[in-house]
Amino acid sequence: MMHSEQLKLARRPGGKYDFHSQYALIRESLECADYTIANLETTVGLYSDKPYSGYPLFNAPEALLEAVKDSGIDFLTLANNHMLDRYFDGMVQTVNLVEKHGFDFGGANRTQAEKDAPKIVDVNGIKLGMLCYTQHTNGMDEHSDARATRYGINYLKNADFAADVRKLRGAGAEVVIAMVHWGREYKRSPNAYQKNMAKRMAEAGVDVILGSHPHVVQPAGLVDVPDGKGGTRRMLVAFSLGNFNSFMSASYTDSGVILEFTLTERESGGFDIGGLGFVPTYCWRHSDAVQTLSSAKYYDNPPAGMSAGRASKMRESGRDLAELMGKEVTVLEK
């Protein structure tokens, strides 16, 4: 996310912006994976005569994408409740800039053809099918061009999960990952809607669900689901990964998780999901930036300049996340 306070801290002389410091302390955690996925919850680039802005209508400078790309992130899901904050035209501009900076992306579409095309990415020879959905767009669809709802945004309410998965499998996808923006803000447990949508996606053949929107972490883990052949298969469900970088102050909104998992091909065909671990992240707000860091890495030796009180909160956040995620998910320093 990109709140107005973060914009002010990133502003440099001459009106330019530099967001690299936000990710300097967490870059190692993002770069070490073969493929890193994130949710971009802001529009990007100047729109008309409107200034850059934070809540409630997010719009950030293009320089944000440069910093995000340099941090090690490969894929951006754009299906979220703020992607129409600058209407359909602003969404199109955001997609153009995301593409310009070399990201893989999904969830926001400039054309019907783009929406219809299966999104496949190749990671070390494994073909991943990518699905992106959002529960809503804060009512901004009612004020946007009709194209926003016709094909611009991938909404859960319009989704045909089975058809979407079939399309991906037909295009060669070996593993299907769904990034879903859903649930109630500030709730640390998934609600009935999330559970129902997850069940429907499982029945459709989705292998991994990565959730966002509540701004706080919700449980994650491997679950056994019917495989449609009379047996079961293992599926990874992470209902909400919390906040990665923001200026929010409500309880638990200063933390999140970088979830890590591995895909291992079976000799008999298909893939096993395992190696489940997470980096507990903490948003350190200070006079120069809002920096995301690993509370596990800095647990014993906080970064220079962090006060004793802030270090205590960081450690408390890390312990809380470890308890919430459970013993089946390994805590990782980086």
Buried (B, 14 or more C-beta within 10 A) or exposed (E): BBBBBBBEBBBEEEEEBBBBBBBBBBBBBBEBBEBBBBBBBBBBBBBEEEEBBBBEBBBBBBBBBBBBBBBBBBBBBBBBBBBBBBBBBBBBBBBEBBEEBEBBBBBBBBEEEBBEEBBBBEBEEBBBBBBBBBBBBBEBBEEBBEBBBEBBBBBBEEBEBBEBBBBBBEEEBBBBBBBBBBBBEEBBBBBEEBBEBBEBBBBBBBBBBBBBBBBBBBBBBBEEBEBEEEEEBBBBBBBBBBBBBBBBEEEBBBBBBBBBBEBEEEEEEEBEBEEBBBBBBBBBBEEEBBBBBBBBBBBEEBBEEBEEEBBEBBBEBBBBBBEBBEEEBEBBEB
